[in-house]
Amino acid sequence: MNHTDDEQHYRPRIGAYVAGKFRVSDQVYVTSDDGRSLLGPYTVARVVEGSNPKKYELEHDDGRSVEGGREYDEDQLEFA
């Protein structure tokens, strides 16, 4: 079987897996934009796939999205 140079030197790689701090259904507070207060608590509705740093979508207790589905960075959240 003939291989090109690229095929002969190709080795599959597995990138580092970075687990997020929060999971779906966790209760969290959001640090306000001015950093002086915490908002919430809210529920983690979704972990944004492939984001680094991790991002999360949040929801209210009644299932409504927080701020229209805004994605929050992990460092903006704290466990409730």
Secondary structure as GFF3:
##gff-version 3
##sequence-region A 1 80
A	DSSP	alpha_helix	5	9	.	.	.	ID=ss1
A	DSSP	beta_strand	27	31	.	.	.	ID=ss2
A	DSSP	beta_strand	38	47	.	.	.	ID=ss3
A	DSSP	beta_strand	55	59	.	.	.	ID=ss4
A	DSSP	three_ten_helix	66	69	.	.	.	ID=ss5
A	DSSP	beta_strand	71	73	.	.	.	ID=ss6
A	DSSP	three_ten_helix	74	76	.	.	.	ID=ss7
A	DSSP	beta_strand	77	79	.	.	.	ID=ss8
###
